[in-house]
Amino acid sequence: MRIFILLLFISFLYLPCFSQSYNSDSALNSLKFKKDSTLRALKSLSDSSYHTTMRNDSVRINKEYTEKEKWEKLKGIAVYPAIKSGGEMSGVIPVKDLTEIPDPAIDYKLLFELVRNNPDSLAKDINGGLAEIARVINLHVASGVPLKKIMPVIVVHAAALKAISNNGYYKKNFKIENPNLKLIQELKNMGAKFIACGQAMTFFDVNKEDLLPEVKVSVTAQTVISSYQLKGYVLFWP
C-alpha cells in the first residue's frame, strides 16, 4: 500500500515536467525540487524489507531527472532555422567546427512514412512524427541545405491519419482543435505534399472529407513508397 501511495505521489510530481517553457533556470530549479521531494518521499518509506527495491528506485529516479535536466539545458540553445511550429522537439543543437557538410547544390527529395499517432491523452500536443519531420528539415537547413532544395513528400497511414484531419473531425474525436494545423500549413508553404493511404482510411473509418483539403489520397501507402523511391526520394520513418 505504501508503495502505491509513493508511486501516485511521484506521478503527480512528473506531470509538470512536460512544460514547453524555455526558461532554463526556472525549469532546472523546478526539476531539482521535484527530484529532491521524490527522493525524500522514497526515503521516508524505506525500511529493511524494502531496502533493495528503494535503492533501485532511487537510482532510477536520479537517472531520469539527470536526463531531464540535460534536456532543459540543451533545448535552451536549440535553433529552428526553417520550421518554427514543430515544438521544442524539432530544434537543432548548434555544432561548431564542422568538417563534413551536405552538397547545397543538389535536390533533397525526402519521403516520410508517417504512421505514428499520439495517445489520446496527448491529443492536445503536436503529433510526434510530424515534429520529427520538422526536425529533419531543420537539420538539413542548419547543415547548409537551402530550403528551396528540400522536397518533402509525407505519406500518411495507420492511426496517424488523425493528425492530418480537419478541425471538425478532430473536435468530434478529441473535443479540441487539431494542434497540428499550424505545422502542417508551414510544411505546405514550403512545398510539402501530403498523401493519405486509402487502405488505412477504410480500416480507421476516415473519409476524404475528414482530411484537410490539401491531402491527396492513394489506393495504398505502399505504392507511394515504391514509386517515390524509384524517383530518387530517400525514405525516412519519423
Sequence and secondary structure as in RCSB ss.txt:
>XXXX:A:sequence
MRIFILLLFISFLYLPCFSQSYNSDSALNSLKFKKDSTLRALKSLSDSSYHTTMRNDSVRINKEYTEKEKWEKLK
GIAVYPAIKSGGEMSGVIPVKDLTEIPDPAIDYKLLFELVRNNPDSLAKDINGGLAEIARVINLHVASGVPLKKI
MPVIVVHAAALKAISNNGYYKKNFKIENPNLKLIQELKNMGAKFIACGQAMTFFDVNKEDLLPEVKVSVTAQTVI
SSYQLKGYVLFWP
>XXXX:A:secstr
 HHHHHHHHHHHHHGGGG     HHHHHHHHHHHHHHHHHHHHHH  GGGHHHHHHHHHHHHHHHHHHHHHHHHH
TT B SS  SS GGG B    S S    TTS EEEEEEE     GGGTTS  HHHHHHHHHHHHHHHTT  GGGE
EEEEEE GGGGGGGB HHHHHHHHSS  TTHHHHHHHHHTT EEEEEHHHHHHTT  GGGB TT EEES HHHHH
HHHHHTT EEE  
